[in-house]
Amino acid sequence: MGHPSDMMSIATAGMRAQSARMRIISENLANASSTSQEPGGDPYRRQIPVFENELDRVTGVNTVRMSDVRPDDSDFTLKHMPGHPAADENGMVKFSNVEPLIELMDLREAMRSYEANLNMLENGKRMQERTLDLLRR
């Protein structure tokens, strides 16, 4: 990493990616206890963000971005609830495959990464300010 603006581009991209990740995690948490709208149907399926490297054409620095969101193909939770509106012919209801504890751990990791990128951005800004101060002397 050469120039402070390179560091700032990387940090900004990291913050943007983690912000998008936190949005997906929030959607997952909001739908954690969902069921289908129709008998025997599928409930909300957990979403997983996908990240990739991206070349910042302005600075020539590799950054990160959320490139896609994919469904988690793990099994739904089944519960025997014959009176439930979403129950199938055997009385089984499918619940979302979202595990709130996993989502909260992912959210904590995303927040820490966001904060680390924010600190890097602030450090880059301070470095630029110091450089300008030195040049003014």
C-alpha positions in Angstrom: 0.0 0.0 0.0 1.7 3.1 -1.2 -0.3 6.3 -1.0 -2.8 7.3 1.7 -5.5 7.7 -0.9 -5.0 4.0 -1.8 -5.5 3.1 1.8 -8.6 5.2 1.9 -10.0 3.6 -1.3 -9.5 0.1 0.2 -11.1 1.2 3.5 -14.1 2.8 1.8 -14.7 -0.3 -0.3 -14.4 -2.5 2.8 -16.9 -0.4 4.7 -19.3 -0.5 1.7 -19.0 -4.3 1.5 -19.5 -4.8 5.3 -22.5 -2.4 5.3 -24.1 -4.6 2.5 -23.3 -7.7 4.5 -24.9 -6.2 7.6 -28.1 -5.5 5.5 -28.3 -9.2 4.4 -27.7 -10.4 8.0 -30.5 -8.0 9.2 -32.9 -9.4 6.6 -32.0 -13.0 7.7 -32.6 -12.1 11.3 -35.9 -10.4 10.5 -37.1 -13.5 8.8 -35.7 -16.1 11.2 -39.1 -17.4 12.5 -41.0 -17.1 9.2 -43.1 -19.9 7.7 -44.7 -20.3 4.3 -47.6 -18.2 3.1 -49.3 -21.4 1.8 -49.7 -24.9 3.2 -46.6 -27.0 2.6 -44.7 -24.2 0.9 -41.2 -23.0 1.6 -40.5 -20.3 4.1 -37.8 -17.6 3.9 -34.4 -19.1 2.9 -31.3 -17.7 4.5 -29.2 -15.5 2.2 -25.4 -15.5 2.0 -23.4 -12.5 0.7 -20.6 -13.3 -1.8 -17.6 -11.1 -2.0 -15.0 -10.6 -4.7 -11.9 -8.5 -5.4 -12.4 -5.6 -7.7 -9.9 -3.3 -9.3 -10.5 0.4 -8.5 -9.9 1.9 -12.0 -9.1 5.4 -10.5 -6.4 4.3 -8.1 -5.3 0.9 -9.6 -5.8 -0.7 -6.2 -7.6 -4.0 -5.5 -10.6 -3.5 -3.3 -13.5 -5.7 -2.3 -17.2 -5.6 -3.1 -20.3 -7.7 -2.5 -20.9 -9.2 -5.9 -23.9 -11.5 -5.3 -26.3 -12.9 -2.7 -26.9 -16.6 -2.8 -29.5 -18.7 -1.0 -28.3 -21.1 1.8 -29.3 -24.6 0.6 -29.3 -26.1 4.1 -32.5 -27.8 5.3 -35.5 -26.0 6.8 -36.5 -26.8 10.3 -39.6 -29.0 10.4 -42.1 -28.9 13.3 -45.3 -30.9 13.7 -48.1 -28.3 14.0 -51.2 -29.7 12.4 -53.4 -26.6 13.1 -50.9 -24.1 11.6 -52.0 -22.4 8.3 -48.6 -23.4 6.7 -48.9 -27.1 7.7 -48.7 -29.7 4.9 -51.0 -32.7 4.6 -49.0 -34.5 7.3 -49.2 -31.5 9.7 -45.6 -30.5 9.3 -44.6 -26.8 9.1 -41.3 -25.7 7.5 -39.5 -22.9 9.3 -36.7 -20.8 7.9 -33.2 -22.2 7.9 -31.9 -19.0 9.6 -30.0 -19.7 12.9 -30.1 -16.4 14.9 -26.9 -17.2 16.9 -24.9 -17.7 13.7 -26.4 -14.5 12.2 -25.5 -12.5 15.4 -21.9 -13.9 15.3 -21.7 -12.9 11.6 -23.1 -9.5 12.4 -20.5 -9.0 15.1 -17.7 -9.9 12.7 -19.1 -7.6 10.1 -19.3 -4.7 12.6 -15.7 -5.3 13.7 -14.5 -5.3 10.1 -16.4 -2.1 9.4 -14.8 -0.5 12.5 -11.4 -1.6 11.4 -11.9 -0.1 7.9 -13.3 3.1 9.5 -10.1 3.3 11.7 -8.0 2.8 8.6 -9.9 5.6 6.8 -9.4 7.9 9.8 -5.7 7.1 9.9 -5.3 7.8 6.2 -7.1 11.2 6.7 -4.8 12.1 9.6 -1.7 11.1 7.5 -2.9 13.4 4.7 -3.5 16.3 7.1 0.0 15.9 8.6 1.5 15.9 5.2 -0.3 19.1 4.3 0.8 20.6 7.6 4.4 19.7 6.8 4.2 21.2 3.3 2.8 24.5 4.6 5.8 25.1 6.8 
